[in-house]
Amino acid sequence: MNNNALPASLLLVDDDTALAELLAMRLESHGYHVTVAENGNQALSILKQTAIDLVITDFKMANMDGFALNQEIKKFYTGLPVIMMTAHGSIPDAVDAMHQGFVSFLTKPIDSQLMLDVIEKTLKGKVKQQVGAEPNNFHGLLYQSEIMHQLVQQIKALANSKVNILIQGQSGSGKEVAAKAIHLASEQANGPFIAINCGAMPGHLLESELFGHTKGAFTGAVSDKQGLVQAANGGTLFLDEIGDMPLDLQVKLLRVLQEKKVRPVGSQLEQDVNIRVVSASHKDIVQAVKDNQFREDLYYRLNVVSITLPSLKERLDDIPLLATRFLHKLTNDDKQFNPQSITRLLSYDWPGNVRQLHNIVEHCIAISAGKIITEDVVAKALPDSNETHNAFIGLNEAKRQFEYDYIQKVLALSGGNVSEAAKLAQRNRSDFYKLMKKHEINND
Ligand SMILES: Nc1ncnc2c1ncn2[C@@H]1O[C@H](COP(=O)(O)OP(=O)(O)OP(=O)(O)O)[C@@H](O)[C@H]1O
């Protein structure tokens, strides 16, 4: 449900009125205000008179089909999200369909939970119109969402300033890709971009990796070795997982940043360096400072400006683009996601962010035999999603759900008066009570 005081207003368009009424009942029981239209023309005249937050339309309708209705809506109500309901496999190309400007697709028979998820996410503005939006690629950072658009504007403004930047964001959200983009957009783009993961090796190794060593500085130092700080001279040093850097190395790094000088392990001589440092962490560095795990002075040096990569969950509109790009990058076959499979990707939570999406696309390629990657394939590739979103429910369950919703609806219509409700349902009072009991509906 949306968080506004007023219930969100949905327009449901389907010439199958029985199905439309059933879906409307389901949606109303979840607090939405639903208006039903039997065809495209009726939908357009309702739109003229009523403030609608979201349209859900059937694809196959006489006179004006879902595509045509969507085109009309796009002409007059820019930004009004439209979700399309389709029979299984009736739209061949997801990307083409996405470009028609639908935010999502729901496959008939409609999975109620999936429908509610998609509606909620769309209303929260997490999935926006794809229409006319050109996919953007900022030095390898692919995006389409508004939130990423703003981030890229921020990066463009910062890139040339040479200030040190701290990138925060969940694991797999693209911090390294963003760091590289900062480098490539800067005046030092022709200089080196050197990346190191500070959490990936023990402290003494990290020290020599970063600052270099002289021959004989420690057992195993058989020759002089240049450090990554020196290698990044004239360019950008990307320190990933900076929160994992041991405290003694933090002192040394601080000195490099303050004095612009570095001294290799075992050497008496200092070397001048001119680098920009971009660092990243998925840890809360402010908390690490409070816990005395991270030096406050270093934090301020690194965090002259900070940017935050949004989680993939916060930018669902990037999913169709990223999934399609990954698919084309990973396979030479002309495989495609169908619209339903994209909708399934949109309904997942993505704790592992873009990296996880990349892995899931790889998994889908591995397990899909045909050219089209279907919803079932995606469901199999997504962890733990098999049970939660079963699009096909049995007839008995469908009847049970219908009866439950029907009883709720007539009780609501009768203001809770069971005799009235029984009359509306053309049942006698005791039959109606039995039905209420069967469905554990309490009319208190
Ligand atoms: N916007 C994007 N466009 C294209 N590819 C992306 C994007 N964001 C992330 N990726 C891809 O997702 C994967 C993870 O990205 P990256 O390594 O930058 O994440 P991270 O936030 O640095 O992760 P970690 O915190 O684990 O180091 C990589 O394969 C990267 O290429």
The ligand as a Gaussian input file, in Angstrom:
#p B3LYP/6-31G(d) Opt

LIG

0 1
 N       25.856000       0.630000     -13.176000
 C       26.497000      -0.452000     -13.604000
 N       26.635000      -0.689000     -14.914000
 C       27.235000      -1.800000     -15.351000
 N       27.763000      -2.747000     -14.576000
 C       27.678000      -2.561000     -13.253000
 C       27.049000      -1.401000     -12.703000
 N       27.119000      -1.486000     -11.368000
 C       27.750000      -2.622000     -11.086000
 N       28.090000      -3.280000     -12.207000
 C       28.742000      -4.620000     -12.296000
 O       28.380000      -5.295000     -11.087000
 C       29.474000      -5.966000     -10.519000
 C       29.783000      -5.405000      -9.133000
 O       30.206000      -4.060000      -9.251000
 P       31.356000      -3.430000      -8.330000
 O       32.499000      -4.394000      -8.161000
 O       31.668000      -2.073000      -8.851000
 O       30.561000      -3.333000      -6.959000
 P       31.108000      -2.861000      -5.543000
 O       30.039000      -2.014000      -4.940000
 O       32.467000      -2.247000      -5.708000
 O       31.208000      -4.246000      -4.787000
 P       32.033000      -4.602000      -3.428000
 O       31.451000      -3.749000      -2.340000
 O       31.717000      -6.036000      -3.212000
 O       33.457000      -4.314000      -3.716000
 C       30.596000      -5.803000     -11.517000
 O       30.556000      -6.922000     -12.382000
 C       30.246000      -4.540000     -12.272000
 O       30.783000      -4.551000     -13.556000

